[in-house]
Amino acid sequence: MILAVSSLTVLGIGLGFVLGFAARYLKIGADPLAEELTALLPGTQCGQCGYAGCSQAAAALASGDAPVTVCPGGGRALAQALAAKLGVEVDLAAVAESVPMVATVREEVCIGCTRCFKVCPTQAVVGAVKQIHSVLRDACSGCGKCVAQCPTESARLVPLPVSLQSWRWAKPPLAL
C-alpha cells in the first residue's frame, strides 16, 4: 500500500514538472495587436458582428479579415478608434449612429416559451417555462437575438431609458 502511494506521488510530481516545462517553454505567444483591439471592443460577446465573441473579432481585425466597422454596437466612435489603431482610412457613411438599445418583454403577450433566453449571449433574459420573462437591463447588450426568436413578438428593443448614468447633452443642430 505504501509502495503504491509513494510511486503515484513520484509519478505525479514528475509529470507536474514535465507539464510545467512544457507550459513555460512551448507556449505560443498571443498577437499583441489582437489583445489591444480586444481591449477597445465592448466585450459584451453579443455576436452582432458575426463572430463568436470580441476576441475572435479582434483577431479577424488584426489579420485584416474584417473591416473596422465590424462592431455595430460600438458605432462610429469605435470604428474611428479601430481605424486609428490599425492606421487605415474608414468611410463612416455606412455606419449608422444609434442610441443604446435594451430588450424588453411585454408581459401581456409573453407565453413563456423560453426561446428568448436560450439565445441570449449575456443571460439577460430571466424566467422559466410557461412563466413571464423579464430582461435585466444592466446585462442586456441590445443585440436583438431575443427579438428575432420570439414567436409572439413580445420581445422588442427600445432605447435605453435616460438615467443619471446614461444622460448626455443633445447634439446641437448643424448650422449651414
Residue pairs with C-beta under 8 A, 6 or more apart in sequence:
31 59
31 62
33 62
34 55
34 58
34 59
34 61
34 62
35 58
36 85
37 58
37 61
37 62
37 82
37 85
37 86
38 54
38 55
38 58
40 58
40 78
40 81
40 82
40 85
41 54
41 57
41 58
41 71
41 74
41 78
42 54
42 71
42 73
42 74
42 78
42 141
43 54
44 54
44 73
44 121
44 122
44 141
44 143
45 52
45 53
45 54
45 121
45 122
45 141
46 73
46 121
46 122
46 141
46 142
46 143
46 145
47 53
47 121
47 143
47 145
48 71
48 72
48 73
48 143
48 144
49 57
49 66
49 70
49 71
49 72
50 70
51 57
51 60
51 66
51 70
54 71
57 66
57 70
57 71
60 66
60 70
61 68
61 70
61 82
61 86
67 90
68 79
68 82
68 83
68 86
68 88
68 90
69 79
69 90
69 92
69 94
69 95
71 78
71 79
71 82
73 141
73 142
73 143
75 95
75 97
75 98
76 92
76 95
76 97
79 90
79 92
79 95
80 90
80 92
82 90
83 89
83 90
99 159
99 160
100 142
100 159
100 160
100 166
101 142
101 144
101 157
101 158
101 159
101 160
102 135
102 137
102 140
102 142
102 157
102 158
102 159
102 160
102 161
103 124
103 125
103 135
103 140
103 142
103 144
103 146
103 147
103 155
103 156
103 157
103 158
104 135
104 155
104 156
104 157
104 158
105 116
105 125
105 132
105 133
105 134
105 135
105 154
105 155
106 154
106 155
106 156
107 132
107 154
108 154
109 152
109 153
109 154
110 127
110 132
110 133
110 152
110 154
111 130
111 151
111 152
111 154
112 127
112 128
112 129
112 130
112 131
112 132
112 133
113 150
113 151
113 152
114 127
114 128
114 129
114 133
115 146
115 149
115 150
115 151
116 125
116 133
116 146
116 149
116 150
116 155
117 123
117 125
117 126
117 127
117 133
117 146
118 149
119 145
119 146
119 148
119 149
120 145
120 146
121 141
121 143
121 145
122 139
122 140
122 141
123 139
124 135
124 136
124 137
124 139
124 140
124 141
125 133
125 134
125 135
125 136
125 146
125 155
126 133
126 134
126 135
126 136
127 133
127 134
133 155
135 146
135 155
137 160
137 161
142 157
142 160
144 157
146 155
147 155
147 156
147 157
149 155
160 166
